[in-house]
Amino acid sequence: MTFALHGIPVSNGIAIGKAVLISRAALEVSHHLVELGKEEVEAKRLLDAFEQVRQELTKLRQGLPKDAPQEMAAFLDVHGMILADPALTEKPLKLIRTQRLNAAWALTTELNDLLEQFSEIEDAYLKERANDIRQVAERVLKALSVQQKNTLNESDLFSPSGVGVDAIIVAHDIAPHDMLRFKEHAFTGFVTDLGGKTSHTAIVARSMEIPAVVGVRHASEMIRHGDWLVIDGVHGVVVVSPDEQLLAQYRLLQAKAIQETHKLLELKYSPTATVDQVAIELLANIELPEDATQAIDLGAIGVGLFRSEFLFMDRHQALPDEEQQYQEYRRVVDLMHGLPVNIRTIDVGADKALGASADVSQTGTSPLGLRAIRWSLTEPEIFLTQLRAILRASAHGQARIMIPMLAHVREIDETLRLIEKAKQQLHQRGQAFNPNIQVGAMIEVPAAALVLPLFINRFDYLSIGTNDLIQYTLAIDRADHAVAHLYDPLHPAILNLLFSIIDQAKRANIPVAVCGEMAGDPTMTKLLLGLGLTDFSMHFSQLLLVKREILKADVGLLKSRVMAVLQAIEPEDQAQALEKLMA
């Protein structure tokens, strides 16, 4: 029987093949108490399992092929760091020694506690990091398990008795290093129960250009090994057991998609300008230094947002020192070959927490609490360390400093004072830096948008963080599922705020960009152009899709129609105005 499942599209394209079902990685473990006096024997079993997995990851890391995506090495390193973190074994060992839980029971208890904490995180990217911890823990559980019930061995997956055609992996979840192993066998796509647009597996899928749909709840339970599947990576649809007519239709769409991909790649060589010759700048948002290479390959003319906080996350030892940060920032600057790199200072708090071992101020979990620049100003030495590292990187290219979540003039003045202090410290050391480094402010708090001249007078450029601006303007905590559906980038208040910010910045002749999700959404491109935006910053995978919309757009015409959108309050009126704008 033919049926369709729906999930989150994370890598475009059409894939057709038979399902190779990888059973749920979250193993069912036995629960029993360790015999009295055997606690240390059980503790050693756990530590031995960790060591076995550590050796497996080391072997995988050393055996990476030269053509492996750069993200693979980074992800293996992340898993190695998680595995080496004493905090992951501390509680399970305590449970073994004090409550006599068996090793697997103790580890899954800690894993469930950690996953519950991550479920409350708001940021989609950080939320997906829970999968990394789970994948590491499950590898240890596999090492602890004597027998694997209802699990296909990798050697059996692609044997002559296997599916015999292009394989589509179906799993509860897939770790990046498992994807690398599967790469040695031909497979055309993958489907997972879990995941999101910013999960590591999604990033790897995009880098390998493999059609993928994630977050397809219960897919691994509803799809059987050997079922014919069609993955529509554009619309997030998985068709199970399609008939011949449907297969023929998708094969035609697949051929057209391949042609479209080739045409899309041709766009990277053309100037980014609208029909009426308005030049547009496309920049990339990155989390990892390695992302800069792909950004360049897809035509980005700079990094609009380097999320530096990812250098600080998941650390249970000391925070990265100045030299470590400098090397990472310089690596991005070098990879961009003189193009601008906007490094956002550490944006922790709310959904993004630091490791627990550092002796730093507690950020809290509220999106309205101590976070971003507010936190940095309570930790001036940590902030100065980061500022010095960025300044030193500026000696090698166009590194810039971008400050998140500013709202008060005292925050602005104190931030600028500390930047000058960092310069003085480097000058006293005799270390090189760009004394005229550009400093920008993120506009993501409604108060900042409403007193924009304050920012225009003090900064070299502005960047609108639409994700938080929408959240704060509409009083919605995106981590609260009860109100998440009210998160609306097309709310009239949001559109009028964006227009006001862009218009004021343009009149003052100060560069302004949008670096939130709106910038990377091709369906929003014409609207943003109509609002006057000329600088877009987005995930590099979206660059050419947005560029295609830009090349077809007439800014003059869009601007003449956008006022009707801004003046529309009723949903029906706005829908009509938007339809005319997009025509």
C-alpha positions as CSV (number, residue, x, y, z in Angstrom):
1,M,0.0,0.0,0.0
2,T,1.3,3.4,-1.0
3,F,1.4,6.1,1.7
4,A,3.3,9.3,2.4
5,L,5.2,10.5,5.4
6,H,6.1,14.1,6.1
7,G,9.2,15.6,7.8
8,I,11.7,18.4,7.6
9,P,13.5,18.9,4.3
10,V,17.2,19.5,5.0
11,S,18.9,18.6,1.7
12,N,17.3,19.2,-1.7
13,G,16.8,16.7,-4.5
14,I,14.9,13.5,-5.3
15,A,16.1,10.1,-4.2
16,I,14.6,6.8,-5.4
17,G,15.6,3.4,-3.9
18,K,14.9,0.6,-1.5
19,A,14.9,1.1,2.3
20,V,17.8,-0.2,4.3
21,L,16.5,-0.1,7.9
22,I,18.9,0.6,10.6
23,S,17.2,-0.3,13.9
24,R,16.8,2.3,16.6
25,A,20.1,3.1,18.1
26,A,18.7,3.7,21.5
27,L,19.1,0.1,22.7
28,E,16.8,-1.5,25.3
29,V,19.1,-2.2,28.2
30,S,18.7,-4.6,31.0
31,H,18.0,-3.1,34.5
32,H,19.4,-5.0,37.4
33,L,21.3,-4.4,40.6
34,V,25.0,-5.3,40.8
35,E,25.9,-7.9,43.3
36,L,27.1,-6.4,46.6
37,G,30.8,-6.1,46.5
38,K,31.0,-6.2,42.7
39,E,30.5,-2.4,42.3
40,E,34.1,-1.7,41.2
41,V,34.0,-4.6,38.7
42,E,30.9,-3.0,37.1
43,A,32.5,0.5,37.2
44,K,35.5,-1.0,35.3
45,R,33.1,-2.4,32.7
46,L,31.8,1.0,32.0
47,L,35.2,2.6,31.8
48,D,36.4,-0.2,29.5
49,A,33.4,0.4,27.2
50,F,34.3,4.1,27.1
51,E,37.9,3.2,26.2
52,Q,36.7,0.8,23.5
53,V,34.6,3.5,21.9
54,R,37.4,6.0,22.2
55,Q,39.7,3.7,20.2
56,E,36.9,3.2,17.6
57,L,36.6,7.0,17.1
58,T,40.4,7.4,16.9
59,K,40.5,4.7,14.2
60,L,37.7,6.4,12.3
61,R,39.4,9.8,12.5
62,Q,42.7,8.4,11.3
63,G,41.1,6.5,8.5
64,L,39.1,9.5,7.0
65,P,39.6,9.5,3.2
66,K,41.0,12.6,1.6
67,D,37.7,13.4,-0.1
68,A,35.7,13.2,3.1
69,P,33.7,16.4,3.9
70,Q,35.6,18.6,6.3
71,E,32.7,18.5,8.7
72,M,33.4,14.8,9.3
73,A,36.7,15.4,11.0
74,A,35.1,18.2,13.1
75,F,32.2,16.0,14.1
76,L,34.4,13.1,15.1
77,D,36.5,15.5,17.2
78,V,33.3,16.8,18.9
79,H,32.3,13.2,19.7
80,G,35.8,12.5,21.0
81,M,35.6,15.6,23.2
82,I,32.2,14.4,24.6
83,L,33.5,11.0,25.2
84,A,36.6,12.3,27.0
85,D,34.6,14.6,29.2
86,P,34.8,13.2,32.8
87,A,31.3,14.7,33.5
88,L,29.7,12.0,31.3
89,T,31.1,9.2,33.4
90,E,30.9,10.9,36.8
91,K,27.2,10.4,37.6
92,P,26.9,6.8,36.1
93,L,29.9,5.7,38.2
94,K,28.3,7.3,41.3
95,L,25.1,5.4,40.5
96,I,27.0,2.2,40.2
97,R,28.9,2.6,43.4
98,T,26.2,4.0,45.6
99,Q,23.0,2.5,44.2
100,R,24.5,-0.6,42.6
101,L,22.8,0.1,39.2
102,N,24.3,-1.9,36.4
103,A,26.5,0.0,33.9
104,A,24.0,0.3,31.1
105,W,21.2,1.3,33.5
106,A,23.4,4.0,35.1
107,L,24.5,5.4,31.8
108,T,21.0,5.6,30.3
109,T,19.8,7.3,33.5
110,E,22.3,10.1,33.0
111,L,21.6,10.2,29.3
112,N,17.9,10.7,29.9
113,D,18.6,13.6,32.4
114,L,20.8,15.3,29.8
115,L,18.3,14.9,27.0
116,E,15.6,16.4,29.2
117,Q,17.8,19.4,29.8
118,F,18.5,19.8,26.1
119,S,14.7,19.5,25.3
120,E,14.2,22.9,27.0
121,I,16.8,24.7,24.8
122,E,15.3,27.2,22.4
123,D,18.0,27.5,19.7
124,A,17.5,24.8,17.0
125,Y,21.2,24.3,16.3
126,L,22.1,23.9,20.0
127,K,19.1,21.6,20.5
128,E,20.4,19.2,17.9
129,R,23.7,18.9,20.0
130,A,21.7,16.6,22.3
131,N,21.9,14.1,19.4
132,D,25.7,14.1,19.6
133,I,25.6,13.3,23.3
134,R,23.0,10.6,22.7
135,Q,25.0,9.0,19.8
136,V,28.2,8.9,22.0
137,A,26.3,7.3,24.9
138,E,24.7,4.8,22.6
139,R,28.1,3.7,21.2
140,V,29.1,3.0,24.8
141,L,25.9,1.0,25.3
142,K,26.7,-1.0,22.2
143,A,30.1,-1.8,23.7
144,L,28.5,-2.9,26.9
145,S,25.9,-5.1,25.2
146,V,26.8,-8.7,24.7
147,Q,24.2,-9.3,22.0
148,Q,22.5,-7.0,19.6
149,K,18.8,-7.9,19.2
150,N,16.9,-6.9,16.1
151,T,19.9,-5.0,14.7
152,L,21.3,-5.3,11.2
153,N,25.0,-5.7,11.1
154,E,26.8,-3.3,8.8
155,S,28.3,-6.3,6.9
156,D,24.8,-7.6,6.2
157,L,23.4,-4.2,5.0
158,F,25.0,-4.3,1.6
159,S,25.6,-8.0,1.0
160,P,24.4,-9.7,-2.2
161,S,21.2,-10.7,-0.3
162,G,20.6,-7.0,0.6
163,V,18.4,-4.6,-1.3
164,G,20.5,-4.9,-4.5
165,V,19.7,-1.3,-5.7
166,D,20.4,2.2,-4.7
167,A,19.9,2.3,-0.9
168,I,18.0,4.8,1.2
169,I,19.0,4.6,4.8
170,V,16.1,4.7,7.3
171,A,17.0,5.1,10.9
172,H,15.9,6.6,14.2
173,D,18.9,8.8,13.9
174,I,22.3,8.7,12.1
175,A,25.6,9.8,13.6
176,P,28.0,11.7,11.2
177,H,30.7,9.0,11.5
178,D,28.1,6.3,10.6
179,M,27.2,8.3,7.5
180,L,30.9,8.3,6.5
181,R,31.0,4.5,6.8
182,F,27.8,4.3,4.7
183,K,29.4,6.5,2.1
184,E,31.7,3.7,1.1
185,H,28.6,1.9,-0.1
186,A,26.3,3.6,-2.6
187,F,23.3,5.1,-1.0
188,T,21.1,7.9,-2.4
189,G,19.4,9.5,0.6
190,F,18.3,9.0,4.1
191,V,15.3,9.4,6.4
192,T,15.4,9.7,10.1
193,D,12.8,9.9,12.9
194,L,14.8,12.7,14.7
195,G,16.7,15.7,13.6
196,G,16.3,19.3,12.4
197,K,17.7,21.7,9.8
198,T,20.8,22.3,11.9
199,S,21.6,18.8,13.0
200,H,25.0,17.4,12.2
201,T,23.6,14.8,10.0
202,A,21.7,17.5,8.1
203,I,24.9,19.5,7.6
204,V,26.7,16.4,6.4
205,A,23.9,15.6,4.0
206,R,24.1,19.0,2.5
207,S,27.9,18.8,2.2
208,M,27.6,15.5,0.4
209,E,24.6,16.7,-1.6
210,I,22.4,13.8,-0.6
211,P,18.6,14.2,-0.5
212,A,17.4,13.9,3.0
213,V,14.3,14.3,5.1
214,V,14.6,14.3,8.9
215,G,12.1,14.6,11.8
216,V,9.8,12.0,10.1
217,R,8.3,10.7,13.3
218,H,8.0,6.9,13.5
219,A,9.5,6.4,10.0
220,S,11.8,3.7,11.2
221,E,8.8,1.9,12.7
222,M,6.5,2.3,9.7
223,I,8.9,1.5,6.9
224,R,10.1,-2.0,6.4
225,H,13.5,-3.2,5.2
226,G,13.4,-3.4,1.4
227,D,10.4,-1.1,0.8
228,W,10.6,1.1,-2.3
229,L,11.0,4.7,-1.2
230,V,10.9,8.1,-2.8
231,I,12.5,11.0,-0.9
232,D,11.4,14.5,-1.9
233,G,14.1,16.6,-0.3
234,V,12.4,19.8,-1.5
235,H,9.0,19.4,0.2
236,G,10.0,17.0,3.0
237,V,7.9,14.1,1.7
238,V,8.8,10.4,1.9
239,V,6.6,8.1,-0.3
240,V,6.5,4.5,0.8
241,S,5.8,1.7,-1.8
242,P,5.0,4.1,-4.7
243,D,3.3,2.5,-7.7
244,E,4.8,2.5,-11.2
245,Q,3.0,5.6,-12.3
246,L,4.1,7.6,-9.2
247,L,7.7,6.3,-9.7
248,A,7.7,7.5,-13.3
249,Q,6.5,10.9,-12.2
250,Y,9.3,11.2,-9.6
251,R,11.9,10.0,-12.0
252,L,10.9,12.8,-14.3
253,L,11.1,15.3,-11.4
254,Q,14.5,13.8,-10.4
255,A,15.9,14.4,-13.9
256,K,14.5,18.0,-13.8
257,A,16.0,18.5,-10.4
258,I,19.5,17.5,-11.6
259,Q,19.2,19.9,-14.5
260,E,18.1,22.7,-12.1
261,T,21.0,22.0,-9.8
262,H,23.4,22.4,-12.7
263,K,21.7,25.6,-13.7
264,L,21.8,26.9,-10.1
265,L,25.6,26.3,-9.9
266,E,26.1,28.5,-13.0
267,L,24.6,31.4,-11.0
268,K,27.6,31.7,-8.7
269,Y,29.7,33.1,-11.5
270,S,27.3,35.9,-12.4
271,P,27.1,39.3,-10.5
272,T,24.5,39.4,-7.8
273,A,22.2,42.2,-9.1
274,T,18.5,42.7,-9.7
275,V,16.8,43.2,-13.0
276,D,17.1,47.0,-12.5
277,Q,20.8,46.7,-11.7
278,V,20.7,47.1,-7.9
279,A,23.8,45.4,-6.5
280,I,23.1,42.9,-3.7
281,E,25.7,41.4,-1.3
282,L,25.3,37.8,-0.2
283,L,27.3,36.7,2.9
284,A,27.3,33.5,4.9
285,N,26.5,32.5,8.4
286,I,28.9,30.0,9.8
287,E,29.5,28.0,13.0
288,L,32.7,26.2,12.1
289,P,35.8,27.7,10.5
290,E,35.6,24.9,7.9
291,D,32.2,26.3,6.7
292,A,34.1,29.3,5.2
293,T,35.4,27.1,2.3
294,Q,31.9,26.1,1.2
295,A,30.7,29.7,1.6
296,I,33.4,30.8,-0.8
297,D,32.7,28.0,-3.3
298,L,29.0,29.0,-3.4
299,G,29.8,32.7,-4.1
300,A,29.6,34.3,-0.7
301,I,31.5,37.6,-0.6
302,G,32.2,37.4,3.1
303,V,31.0,36.0,6.5
304,G,28.1,38.0,7.8
305,L,27.9,36.1,11.0
306,F,30.5,33.8,12.7
307,R,28.9,32.4,15.8
308,S,31.9,32.5,18.1
309,E,30.0,31.0,21.1
310,F,30.4,27.5,19.5
311,L,34.0,27.7,20.5
312,F,32.9,27.9,24.1
313,M,30.1,25.3,24.2
314,D,30.2,21.8,25.6
315,R,33.4,22.5,27.6
316,H,33.8,21.1,31.1
317,Q,37.4,22.3,31.4
318,A,38.8,25.8,31.0
319,L,37.3,28.1,28.4
320,P,39.4,28.6,25.3
321,D,42.2,31.0,26.0
322,E,43.3,33.9,23.8
323,E,45.7,31.9,21.7
324,Q,43.2,29.2,21.0
325,Q,40.5,31.7,20.0
326,Y,43.0,33.7,17.9
327,Q,44.0,30.6,15.9
328,E,40.3,29.8,15.1
329,Y,39.4,33.4,14.1
330,R,42.6,33.7,12.0
331,R,41.7,30.4,10.3
332,V,38.4,31.8,9.1
333,V,40.0,35.1,8.1
334,D,42.7,33.2,6.1
335,L,40.1,31.0,4.4
336,M,38.1,34.1,3.3
337,H,41.1,35.5,1.5
338,G,40.6,39.2,2.4
339,L,36.8,39.1,2.4
340,P,35.0,40.5,5.5
341,V,34.5,38.2,8.5
342,N,32.0,39.5,11.1
343,I,32.7,37.7,14.3
344,R,29.9,38.0,16.8
345,T,31.1,38.1,20.4
346,I,30.0,35.2,22.6
347,D,26.3,35.0,22.7
348,V,25.5,32.7,25.6
349,G,22.6,32.4,28.0
350,A,19.0,31.3,27.6
351,D,19.3,28.3,25.3
352,K,23.1,28.4,25.0
353,A,24.8,27.4,28.2
354,L,28.5,27.2,28.9
355,G,30.2,24.2,30.4
356,A,29.7,23.8,34.1
357,S,33.3,23.7,35.3
358,A,34.3,27.2,34.3
359,D,34.2,29.7,37.2
360,V,31.9,32.2,35.5
361,S,28.6,33.9,36.1
362,Q,25.6,31.7,35.7
363,T,23.6,32.8,32.6
364,G,20.3,31.3,33.4
365,T,17.7,29.9,31.0
366,S,15.4,32.8,30.4
367,P,15.6,34.5,27.0
368,L,15.1,37.7,29.0
369,G,17.9,37.0,31.5
370,L,21.7,37.3,31.6
371,R,22.8,36.5,28.1
372,A,24.9,37.8,25.2
373,I,26.6,41.2,25.8
374,R,24.9,41.4,29.2
375,W,26.8,38.3,30.3
376,S,30.1,39.5,28.6
377,L,30.0,42.7,30.6
378,T,29.7,40.8,33.8
379,E,32.8,38.8,32.8
380,P,35.1,41.6,31.6
381,E,38.3,39.5,31.6
382,I,36.7,36.8,29.5
383,F,35.3,39.5,27.2
384,L,38.7,41.2,26.9
385,T,40.3,37.9,26.1
386,Q,37.9,37.4,23.2
387,L,38.3,41.0,22.0
388,R,42.1,40.7,21.9
389,A,41.9,37.4,20.0
390,I,39.6,39.0,17.4
391,L,41.8,42.1,17.2
392,R,44.9,40.0,16.6
393,A,43.1,38.1,13.8
394,S,42.3,41.5,12.2
395,A,46.0,41.9,11.4
396,H,45.5,39.1,8.8
397,G,42.4,40.3,7.0
398,Q,39.0,42.0,7.4
399,A,38.0,40.6,10.8
400,R,35.2,42.7,12.3
401,I,33.6,42.8,15.8
402,M,29.9,42.4,16.0
403,I,28.1,42.8,19.4
404,P,24.8,41.0,20.1
405,M,21.7,42.1,22.1
406,L,22.6,45.7,22.9
407,A,19.8,47.8,24.2
408,H,21.1,50.5,26.6
409,V,23.5,53.3,26.0
410,R,25.6,52.3,29.1
411,E,26.0,48.8,27.5
412,I,27.2,50.5,24.3
413,D,29.6,52.8,26.0
414,E,31.1,50.1,28.3
415,T,31.5,47.7,25.3
416,L,33.4,50.4,23.3
417,R,35.5,51.2,26.3
418,L,36.6,47.6,26.6
419,I,37.4,47.4,22.9
420,E,39.7,50.3,23.4
421,K,41.2,48.7,26.4
422,A,41.9,45.5,24.5
423,K,43.6,47.6,21.8
424,Q,45.8,49.3,24.5
425,Q,46.8,45.9,25.9
426,L,47.9,44.6,22.5
427,H,49.7,47.8,21.8
428,Q,51.6,47.4,25.1
429,R,52.5,43.8,24.1
430,G,53.7,44.9,20.7
431,Q,51.2,42.6,18.9
432,A,49.7,43.6,15.6
433,F,46.1,44.4,15.0
434,N,44.0,46.7,12.8
435,P,43.5,49.8,14.9
436,N,40.6,50.8,12.6
437,I,38.7,47.6,12.9
438,Q,35.0,48.0,12.2
439,V,32.6,47.4,15.1
440,G,29.0,46.6,14.4
441,A,25.8,46.1,16.5
442,M,23.1,43.6,16.2
443,I,19.6,45.0,16.3
444,E,17.6,42.2,17.8
445,V,15.9,43.9,20.8
446,P,12.8,46.1,20.0
447,A,14.3,48.9,22.2
448,A,17.3,49.1,20.0
449,A,15.1,49.4,16.9
450,L,13.2,52.2,18.5
451,V,16.2,54.2,19.4
452,L,18.2,53.4,16.3
453,P,20.0,56.8,16.0
454,L,21.8,55.9,19.2
455,F,23.4,52.9,17.3
456,I,23.9,54.7,14.0
457,N,26.0,57.4,15.8
458,R,28.3,54.9,17.5
459,F,28.8,51.9,15.2
460,D,30.2,51.3,11.8
461,Y,27.5,48.9,10.6
462,L,24.3,47.2,11.8
463,S,23.0,43.6,11.5
464,I,19.4,42.7,12.1
465,G,19.0,39.4,14.0
466,T,15.4,38.6,12.9
467,N,15.1,35.5,15.0
468,D,15.4,37.3,18.3
469,L,13.7,40.5,17.1
470,I,10.6,38.5,16.2
471,Q,10.7,36.6,19.5
472,Y,11.0,39.7,21.6
473,T,8.6,41.9,19.6
474,L,5.8,39.3,19.8
475,A,6.6,38.2,23.4
476,I,7.1,34.6,22.4
477,D,9.5,32.2,23.9
478,R,10.2,29.9,20.9
479,A,11.2,27.1,23.3
480,D,7.6,27.1,24.6
481,H,5.7,24.8,22.3
482,A,2.4,26.2,23.5
483,V,3.1,29.5,21.8
484,A,5.6,28.6,19.2
485,H,3.0,28.7,16.5
486,L,2.6,32.5,17.1
487,Y,6.1,33.1,15.9
488,D,5.4,35.0,12.7
489,P,7.9,36.9,10.6
490,L,5.1,38.4,8.5
491,H,3.4,40.0,11.5
492,P,2.7,43.7,10.5
493,A,4.7,44.9,13.6
494,I,7.8,42.9,12.4
495,L,7.6,44.2,8.9
496,N,7.2,47.8,10.0
497,L,10.2,47.5,12.4
498,L,12.4,46.0,9.6
499,F,11.4,48.8,7.2
500,S,12.1,51.4,9.8
501,I,15.6,50.0,10.7
502,I,16.6,49.5,7.1
503,D,15.3,53.0,6.0
504,Q,17.0,54.8,8.8
505,A,20.3,53.1,8.2
506,K,20.2,53.8,4.5
507,R,19.4,57.4,5.1
508,A,22.4,57.7,7.5
509,N,24.6,55.8,4.9
510,I,25.5,53.1,7.4
511,P,25.6,49.5,6.1
512,V,22.8,47.2,7.4
513,A,22.3,43.5,6.9
514,V,19.8,40.8,7.9
515,C,21.5,37.7,9.3
516,G,18.4,35.9,10.7
517,E,16.5,33.0,9.1
518,M,14.5,35.5,7.0
519,A,17.5,36.3,4.9
520,G,18.0,32.7,3.9
521,D,14.4,32.0,3.0
522,P,13.9,32.4,-0.8
523,T,10.2,33.1,-0.2
524,M,11.1,36.2,1.7
525,T,13.7,37.6,-0.7
526,K,11.5,39.8,-2.7
527,L,9.8,41.2,0.4
528,L,13.2,42.1,1.9
529,L,14.3,43.7,-1.3
530,G,11.1,45.7,-1.3
531,L,11.9,46.9,2.2
532,G,15.2,48.2,0.9
533,L,17.6,45.5,2.1
534,T,20.8,45.0,0.0
535,D,22.9,42.9,2.3
536,F,21.8,39.4,3.1
537,S,23.6,36.9,5.4
538,M,22.5,33.2,5.5
539,H,23.5,29.6,5.7
540,F,25.7,29.0,2.7
541,S,23.4,26.2,1.5
542,Q,20.8,28.9,0.7
543,L,23.0,31.3,-1.1
544,L,22.2,30.3,-4.7
545,L,18.5,29.8,-4.0
546,V,18.3,33.4,-2.7
547,K,20.5,34.6,-5.6
548,R,18.1,33.1,-8.1
549,E,15.3,35.2,-6.6
550,I,17.4,38.3,-6.6
551,L,18.3,38.0,-10.3
552,K,14.6,37.9,-11.2
553,A,13.6,40.8,-9.0
554,D,12.9,44.4,-9.9
555,V,13.6,46.5,-6.8
556,G,11.9,49.6,-8.2
557,L,8.7,47.7,-8.7
558,L,9.0,45.9,-5.4
559,K,9.4,49.2,-3.5
560,S,6.4,50.7,-5.2
561,R,4.3,47.8,-3.9
562,V,5.7,47.2,-0.5
563,M,3.9,50.1,1.2
564,A,0.6,48.3,0.7
565,V,2.1,45.4,2.6
566,L,3.3,47.6,5.4
567,Q,-0.1,49.4,5.7
568,A,-2.1,46.1,5.8
569,I,-3.2,45.2,9.3
570,E,-5.9,42.6,8.5
571,P,-4.6,39.2,7.4
572,E,-6.7,39.2,4.2
573,D,-5.4,42.6,3.2
574,Q,-1.8,41.6,3.8
575,A,-2.2,38.4,1.9
576,Q,-3.5,40.3,-1.1
577,A,-0.7,42.9,-0.9
578,L,2.0,40.1,-0.6
579,E,0.5,38.2,-3.6
580,K,0.8,41.4,-5.7
581,L,4.3,42.0,-4.4
582,M,5.5,38.5,-5.4
583,A,3.7,38.5,-8.8
